[in-house]
Amino acid sequence: MREWNKQAVKRIQADFQRSADTHLLKLDIPGYADIDFYLKDESRHPTGSLKHRLARSLFLYALCNGRITEKTPVIEASSGSTAVSEAYFARLIGVEFYAVMPRSTSQQKISLIERFGGKCHLVDCATAMHDAAQQLATAKSGVFMDQFKYAERATDWRGNNNIAESIFSQMQAEPHPIPYAVVMSAGTGGTSATIGRYIRYQGYDTQLWVVDPENSAFYPGFMNGDPDYATGVSSRIEGIGRPNVEASFVPGVIDDMLQVPDVASVAAMRWLHDYTGHMAGPSTGTNLWGLLMVADQMRQHGHRGSLVTLMCDAGERYIDTYYDDHWVAENIGDIATPSKQLREWLV
């Protein structure tokens, strides 16, 4: 068993060595002459999203804690990018993978998971996913990865080319190498925990702003100082926001939070595609709207510097949803007002 474990860890490390770092794209945004904008493009990972980093860390954490053997099925509660990335790593080390997801999950997402050898276990609603994943893990004598519990502890926040170290390394030759702020959304809270801890560990003055969509518990939980806050409603911006504050959300490393209207997230996502040609998902739209809100505050106070945010995944996954006018009108709302505000913001 130890030999298999050693080889599994080596396979994941070798896969990491074969993967180049993701690009840090500079965005030239009119109206902000003294502020530089950067977009960390996490869509270029082998599985197409920021969750590739998380899945790799979760597998290494589970392997090095002895939770996975060569006969251990892996189970996750996810209908999105985490499930796709975990299916990839499960196939890499040769174990079964099951993604527990709502029946409403798009066939496109199911096909991505199955492409990497994963199996999809459907439940009636999103709120049933966690308990169903635990039950499936017990029934199959498997391991429930539980991204929302382990995300903040699985990643080495002090370095090891985590996303924070990558960002600050890539910024070294820029006019403002130490960002004024990093702006990002939270799904599990693991990435914000990593970046916030790294900023403090290195002694940087960079602020960490976390943006949150409607219906999510992270923003009101942070503002009220309530780690048990729950909305009981699922986020409409796929990949981010939670109905309750998750264990991996670490408010102590966050400087401030902003709530972003869902229509604004979609408007900003589409603006990015129209203006730059980069097609991203809706969580990137949430990040961009938050980035511009922070930039607007900087401009009002005469501050100069750089701002960094994340492109969490590629927009091709959302052609039939967030890029479809009819679907957006029915499921999100009218994006005309935030689209107009973006045009006025950027002059």
C-alpha atoms as one frame of an Amber mdcrd trajectory, in Angstrom:
protein
   0.000   0.000   0.000   2.845   2.419   0.772   4.389   1.728  -2.638   1.111
   2.476  -4.425   0.711   5.662  -2.377   4.233   6.771  -3.281   3.600   6.187
  -6.982   0.265   8.044  -6.850   1.916  11.103  -5.306   4.679  10.938  -7.926
   2.105  10.852 -10.751   0.440  14.000  -9.455   3.788  15.749  -8.970   4.874
  14.767 -12.476   1.622  16.134 -13.876   2.326  19.403 -12.078   5.818  19.597
 -13.570   4.369  19.127 -17.074   1.998  22.056 -16.620   3.166  25.605 -17.283
   2.025  28.388 -14.963  -1.107  30.274 -15.950  -0.877  33.669 -17.640  -1.242
  37.016 -15.892  -3.057  39.158 -18.443  -2.837  42.963 -18.381  -6.129  44.707
 -19.073  -6.065  48.214 -20.502  -9.219  49.811 -19.138 -10.067  53.382 -20.194
 -10.714  55.960 -17.529  -8.188  54.626 -15.017  -4.896  56.114 -16.164  -3.100
  55.623 -12.828  -4.378  52.115 -12.107  -3.086  48.905 -13.720  -5.444  45.938
 -14.014  -4.393  42.265 -14.174  -6.356  39.083 -14.746  -4.881  35.757 -13.613
  -6.143  33.366 -16.292  -6.846  30.097 -14.478  -8.849  28.741 -17.412  -5.629
  27.436 -18.985  -5.180  24.542 -16.568  -5.592  21.039 -18.080  -9.131  20.852
 -16.689  -9.957  24.449 -17.575 -10.433  26.178 -14.238  -9.032  27.467 -10.961
 -10.375  24.276  -9.346  -7.512  22.320 -10.943  -5.242  23.737  -8.225  -7.731
  22.834  -5.504  -8.287  19.288  -6.786  -4.555  18.644  -6.967  -4.106  19.890
  -3.404  -7.066  17.866  -2.121  -5.733  14.651  -3.665  -2.219  15.193  -2.332
  -3.630  16.034   1.101  -5.789  12.901   1.136  -2.968  10.696  -0.131  -0.438
  12.018   2.346  -2.925  11.558   5.196  -3.516   7.950   4.201  -7.159   8.460
   3.257  -6.866   7.106  -0.303  -5.566   3.674  -1.294  -5.593   1.988  -4.694
  -9.053   0.531  -3.930 -10.626   3.691  -2.499 -13.433   5.328  -4.502 -13.390
   9.124  -4.256 -16.659  11.024  -3.832 -17.261  14.768  -4.075 -20.327  16.997
  -3.778 -19.971  19.161  -6.882 -21.786  19.761 -10.134 -19.132  22.006 -11.582
 -15.454  22.633 -12.060 -14.280  20.896  -8.868 -15.876  17.640  -9.999 -14.280
  17.939 -13.441 -10.824  18.488 -11.941 -11.178  15.755  -9.309 -12.269  13.298
 -12.008  -9.048  14.148 -13.840  -6.837  13.402 -10.845  -8.777  10.269  -9.901
  -8.141   8.881 -13.371  -4.486   9.938 -13.131  -3.909   7.737 -10.058  -6.339
   5.005 -11.100  -9.213   5.250  -8.601 -12.971   5.535  -9.133 -14.602   8.956
  -8.880 -18.232   9.864  -8.197 -19.642  13.393  -8.404 -22.843  14.007  -6.441
 -24.898  16.699  -8.190 -28.471  17.950  -8.730 -30.557  16.418 -11.502 -30.771
  19.891 -13.039 -27.029  19.891 -13.859 -26.433  20.566 -17.552 -25.510  17.676
 -19.804 -22.435  19.660 -20.835 -21.072  19.536 -17.262 -21.945  15.859 -16.895
 -20.132  15.095 -20.166 -16.991  16.894 -18.959 -16.904  14.800 -15.785 -17.533
  11.593 -17.694 -14.836  12.491 -20.219 -12.296  12.117 -17.418 -13.806   8.812
 -16.293 -16.010  10.156 -13.500 -19.491   8.890 -12.689 -22.383  11.200 -11.826
 -24.730  10.484  -8.899 -27.856  12.642  -9.202 -29.925  14.036  -6.338 -33.123
  16.089  -6.329 -31.688  19.415  -5.163 -28.414  21.174  -4.370 -29.053  21.217
  -0.608 -29.090  17.388  -0.593 -25.623  17.035  -2.142 -23.476  17.043   1.000
 -25.436  14.406   2.905 -25.818  12.268  -0.219 -22.059  12.389  -0.815 -21.383
  11.252   2.750 -23.865   8.413   2.379 -22.401   7.322  -0.954 -18.878   7.332
   0.500 -20.048   5.112   3.360 -21.909   2.740   1.037 -18.897   2.338  -1.261
 -16.253   2.307   1.505 -14.838   5.379  -0.162 -13.580   8.793   0.866 -15.660
  11.972   0.741 -13.208  14.683  -0.345 -15.450  17.454   1.077 -13.918  20.448
  -0.665 -15.774  22.882   1.585 -14.120  21.445   4.699 -10.589  20.771   3.479
  -9.916  23.501   0.899  -8.303  25.958   3.319  -5.936  23.386   4.842  -4.988
  21.307   1.782  -3.001  24.064   0.044   0.452  25.122   1.244  -0.268  28.831
   1.765   3.378  29.716   2.442   4.518  28.943  -1.103   5.105  25.833  -3.226
   3.938  27.808  -6.279   0.444  28.286  -4.916  -1.718  30.854  -6.700  -0.634
  33.687  -4.391   3.080  33.054  -4.897   2.477  32.780  -8.638   0.684  36.137
  -8.784   3.297  38.056  -6.804   6.141  36.444  -8.746   4.581  37.405 -12.074
   4.018  40.973 -10.858   7.713  41.586 -10.076   8.535  43.411 -13.328   5.336
  45.491 -13.428   5.178  49.258 -12.666   3.402  48.568  -9.359   4.745  45.119
  -8.399   2.970  44.924  -5.036  -0.762  45.157  -5.803  -2.928  47.651  -4.001
  -5.487  44.866  -3.735  -6.352  41.370  -4.890 -10.081  41.076  -5.591 -11.715
  37.661  -5.802 -14.869  35.685  -5.147 -15.290  32.704  -2.835 -16.597  29.233
  -3.591 -15.129  27.156  -0.792 -13.103  30.012   0.674  -9.885  28.046   0.195
  -8.302  30.344  -2.401  -9.053  33.516  -0.450  -7.571  31.852   2.638  -4.400
  30.971   0.721  -3.981  34.463  -0.747  -4.789  36.260   2.511  -2.385  34.126
   4.528   0.370  34.501   1.945   0.006  38.308   1.937   0.458  38.383   5.710
   3.259  35.823   5.683   5.240  37.945   3.205   4.445  41.220   4.959   2.825
  42.839   1.913   0.513  45.852   2.230  -1.833  44.385  -0.376  -5.493  44.311
   0.624  -7.676  41.262   0.037 -11.211  42.096  -1.089 -13.674  39.223  -1.460
 -16.753  39.715  -3.630 -19.898  37.654  -3.187 -23.033  37.109  -5.315 -26.635
  37.441  -4.202 -28.083  34.666  -2.004 -24.649  33.730  -0.631 -23.978  33.569
   3.098 -20.339  34.670   2.972 -20.988  38.424   2.691 -23.649  38.767   5.424
 -21.740  36.300   7.609 -18.602  38.443   7.297 -20.414  41.740   7.865 -22.299
  40.384  10.891 -19.378  38.421  12.311 -21.523  35.290  12.207 -19.688  32.075
  11.187 -22.979  30.154  11.243 -24.899  32.485   8.948 -27.135  30.751   6.404
 -29.373  32.010   3.620 -30.812  28.615   2.711 -30.778  29.681  -0.956 -28.376
  28.595  -3.682 -26.283  31.109  -5.597 -27.271  31.806  -9.192 -23.632  32.499
 -10.144 -22.177  29.073 -10.773 -19.038  28.126  -8.870 -19.194  30.780  -6.153
 -21.384  31.690  -3.199 -22.852  29.256  -0.680 -26.147  29.022   1.229 -24.178
  28.813   4.489 -20.722  29.915   5.641 -18.362  27.015   4.941 -15.565  25.706
   7.176 -12.881  26.743   4.658 -13.949  30.390   4.688 -11.434  32.326   6.822
 -12.754  35.862   7.482  -9.734  36.909   9.526  -7.505  37.207   6.433 -10.013
  39.335   4.472  -9.777  43.128   4.552 -13.231  43.836   3.165 -16.107  42.322
   1.199 -18.512  43.556  -1.461 -21.808  42.077  -2.619 -22.273  42.038  -6.396
 -25.733  41.874  -8.030 -26.099  38.816 -10.251 -27.075  40.926 -13.256 -23.842
  42.889 -12.793 -21.806  39.652 -12.776 -23.263  38.595 -16.111 -22.901  42.076
 -17.618 -19.226  42.235 -16.618 -18.545  38.713 -17.926 -19.993  39.705 -21.290
 -18.161  43.036 -21.294 -14.859  41.182 -20.890 -15.608  39.078 -23.962 -16.762
  42.031 -26.061 -13.891  44.289 -25.027 -10.929  41.882 -24.861 -12.039  38.689
 -26.617 -11.484  36.647 -23.451 -14.499  34.419 -22.824 -14.868  33.711 -19.113
 -17.524  32.299 -16.807 -19.931  34.240 -14.556 -17.724  34.123 -11.433 -15.109
  36.071 -13.399 -17.808  38.652 -14.036 -18.368  38.934 -10.289 -14.621  39.426
  -9.821 -14.431  42.093 -12.533 -17.342  44.078 -11.154 -15.713  44.038  -7.732
 -12.370  45.018  -9.271 -13.951  48.073 -10.880 -15.691  49.028  -7.623 -12.335
  48.992  -5.825 -10.726  50.886  -8.725 -13.463  53.514  -8.509 -12.708  54.018
  -4.816  -9.002  54.309  -5.607  -9.692  56.892  -8.312 -11.947  58.958  -6.019
  -9.200  59.096  -3.377  -6.397  59.764  -5.864  -4.632  56.443  -5.243  -2.332
  54.842  -7.799  -1.323  51.201  -8.064  -2.246  47.813  -9.431  -5.234  45.523
  -8.958  -5.368  41.788  -9.596  -8.321  39.457  -9.991  -8.933  35.920 -11.245
 -10.387  34.459 -14.421 -11.794  31.358 -12.768 -12.810  29.325 -15.814 -13.510
  29.523 -19.534 -16.783  30.819 -20.894 -17.239  28.008 -23.398 -18.812  25.989
 -20.569 -21.619  28.539 -20.374 -22.623  29.034 -24.023 -26.074  27.581 -23.376
 -26.607  29.477 -20.132 -24.930  32.776 -19.191 -24.119  33.634 -22.814 -27.667
  32.862 -23.950 -29.934  35.944 -23.827 -33.133  33.954 -23.297 -31.632  31.879
 -20.458 -30.240  34.995 -18.752 -33.567  36.825 -18.974 -35.379  33.877 -17.403
 -32.823  32.896 -14.760 -30.835  36.048 -13.879 -32.753  39.114 -15.034 -32.306
  42.217 -17.156 -28.624  43.111 -17.547 -29.243  46.355 -19.476 -28.707  48.682
 -16.499 -25.347  47.252 -15.309 -24.197  47.024 -18.954 -24.919  50.758 -19.341
 -23.127  51.456 -16.059 -20.072  49.568 -17.316 -19.954  51.693 -20.452 -20.162
  54.873 -18.353 -17.573  53.569 -15.865 -15.020  52.864 -18.544 -14.835  56.222
 -20.303
